[in-house]
Structure formats: C-alpha cells, structure tokens
C-alpha cells in the first residue's frame, strides 16, 4: 500500500502542510502531535533497516544503511554522485549503486532519470535521487515541526520531492517522468510524458509564495517546446505568469493530472 497523498487528505493548507512535514504513512500523519509522529517515523526507520531490509537483499549493517539513507536525505534531489557517497561510507562506488538499487526496489527512494532529446545541447546524464516520503526525509534529519523545517537548508529540496511524489501518485499508468538540465544551466524540475494525446508537460517547483521561475526554465522551455507549462508553488491560487505558463497549487495540478 502506498502512503497517503494530497488527494487523499483534506483540501486545506493545514492538511497539506501536515502531510508534507509528517509524510504519508497513516500512523505518522494522524499522530496526536508532531513529536509523536517523529518518534513513530524514527522507530519505523530502525525497524525497517534492522528487520525488513535484510529479507530483500544482501546483508548490510543497519548502521551503515542508516548513514547512507541520511546522506541521501541531506542531498535530497541532487544529482547522483556515487563516488562522493562511497567516500563518505568508505565503500566502493558499485556498492553505493547496489544500495540505491535496493532502496529503489523497496520503493523508499526514487531515481529520477534525465530527459534525453535531440536538442544538440550538452545534457546532464546523472539521475537525481530522492527519499520518496517527505516524513522520512525529516525524520532522518531530526526535523520535528514545520517551523523547524522552514529554517532548515533541506526545505526547498524537501518540497520539490514532496511535489514530485504527489504528482506521480496522481498520474495515469504509463506516464514517464524525468527532469531536464543542460551543462549551461537550463533546467526543468519535472517533465511528464503523459499517455495518449496529452504531450509533454513541463513543471517547475518553487517553495515560495511567488511563482516566478528563473531564466533557465525559459531556456529549457524553448529547447523542448512542451505542450503545457506549470510552476507549482506554495500558494493555492491559479493564474497566468506568461503566455503558456501558469502558476498553480499542488492540489489543483494533482487533480488535473488525475482527471486525465
């Protein structure tokens, strides 16, 4: 069973923020307090690493895997650099790849592939890596409340991962997800290749109440010429930013994707 998503919780800002901070595991989301929720998630992590993971792969010390998982949380949404991660754990790069393969297979980590096109641009080839449940990201980093999260460096990447997971939960089967980044800095956070005649959707993700994307988004838009372009931001209002580009709240876009 997959965690709760934004379409399965109340349609208000408080519920959405609680889902973001606590994650989608029902016991964590419905806990009486943020402190109780954090304890539940930290207990889940220990139990999962010590008891459940060994049933599905080679024996990996739980302490090593927890350190690795914490490193991924600190680097939420960054390009995979197996050599750097390997150095931090004193293991080989192929070992890091095997750890990620295991966590991807167990549905706790997402490896978002780079988009490939014939734009003749030098494209980034490494995938981006996310811990899929935002509540687990925060538990691994010891973040208890929304105020704690607001002051933490991971707030932007955490929001990005949260948005991606909720949009993909709403997306129809056979949807292909990727990101676009060139060596020159043109970038789009999420590309959805939707089945049927819906074409390519470009989605930029901003954790702010202002939804204006950077220059790199517009350059990437010119490269790819997507069918539709959105900027998902922390607010709820929907409004045009430029011709063909809309600012939109997470829930509204998830509802639109779910209706396809």
Secondary structure, 3 states (H helix, E strand, C coil): CCCCCHHHCCCCHHHHHHHHHHCCCHHHHCCCCHHHHHHHHHHHHHHHHHHHHHHCCCCCCHHHHHHHHHHHHHCCCEECCHHHHHHHHCCCHHHHHHHHHHHHHCCCEEEECECCCCCCCCECCCCEEEECCHHHHHHHCCCCCHHHHHCCCCHHHHHHHHHHHHHHHHCCCCCEEEEEEECCCCEEEEEEECCCCCCEEEEEECCCCCCCCCHHHHHHHHHHCCCEEEEEECCCCCEEEECCEEEEEHHHHHHHHHCC
